[in-house]
């Protein structure tokens, strides 16, 4: 089956013929002995991991569970309003 997606970058939401995908920026920080992750657009949704990759995977699972819980409870999924950019200086 072919999927046709229309992306809405202002909301971080991608809608297709039979699917909706939500996108959220994630910040991963190095802590003393592990890594922590959070999304500025999903307050309270956090994860940790022994490695950066593990923190990223755990955060993916946390966001997935968070969004599915909101949908199951008929609550709105927040629109992504944050973005990140690297600034280079000398």
C-alpha atoms as one frame of an Amber mdcrd trajectory, in Angstrom:
protein
   0.000   0.000   0.000   1.399   3.391  -0.930   1.603   6.033   1.754   1.284
   9.698   0.983   2.577  11.986   3.651   2.102  15.681   4.136   4.472  17.154
   6.678   3.518  20.068   8.930   6.879  21.306  10.218   5.254  23.997  12.329
   3.568  21.327  14.449   6.023  18.452  14.114   3.134  16.303  12.908   3.170
  14.157   9.778  -0.177  12.957   8.495  -0.647  10.235   5.922  -3.417   8.251
   4.357  -3.835   5.988   7.404  -1.256   7.193   9.884  -0.219  10.159  11.996
   3.359  10.521  13.172   4.303  13.012  15.876   7.819  14.467  15.999   9.408
  16.001  19.094  12.887  17.406  19.623  14.893  15.613  22.304  17.771  16.949
  24.383  20.322  14.391  25.570  22.732  15.474  28.279  25.785  13.768  29.737
  25.405  13.325  33.497  28.028  12.082  35.949  27.699   8.362  35.213  24.993
   8.167  32.556  22.950  10.175  30.064  19.569  11.827  30.534  17.034  12.883
  27.912  13.935  15.052  27.773  11.713  16.821  25.277  10.882  20.489  25.934
   7.449  19.928  24.363   6.466  17.035  26.649   6.891  18.172  30.263   7.622
  15.285  32.597   8.556  12.887  29.803  12.163  11.925  30.581  14.516   8.967
  30.236  18.036   7.914  31.156  20.553   5.405  29.878  24.058   4.158  30.469
  25.031   5.326  26.966  23.821   8.082  24.658  22.246   5.465  22.394  20.451
   3.806  25.307  19.120   7.154  26.538  17.877   7.919  23.021  16.151   4.523
  22.713  14.610   4.854  26.180  13.387   8.351  25.322  11.817   7.061  22.115
   9.915   4.482  24.157   8.939   7.104  26.772   7.561   9.473  24.120   5.709
   6.648  22.416   4.101   5.598  25.704   3.312   9.227  26.604   1.622   9.973
  23.264  -0.319   6.704  23.223  -1.511   7.402  26.783  -2.746  10.862  25.798
  -4.596   9.439  22.799  -6.141   6.617  24.854  -7.376   9.189  27.389  -8.777
  11.368  24.584  -6.394  14.169  25.525  -4.709  16.396  22.971  -1.153  15.620
  21.958   0.870  18.833  22.336   2.100  20.393  19.144   5.846  20.585  18.895
   6.901  24.201  19.227  10.574  23.805  20.137  13.507  23.572  17.802  17.267
  23.371  18.166  20.112  24.933  16.275  23.858  24.811  16.720  25.615  28.166
  16.814  29.315  28.255  15.921  31.497  30.974  17.431  35.230  31.650  17.491
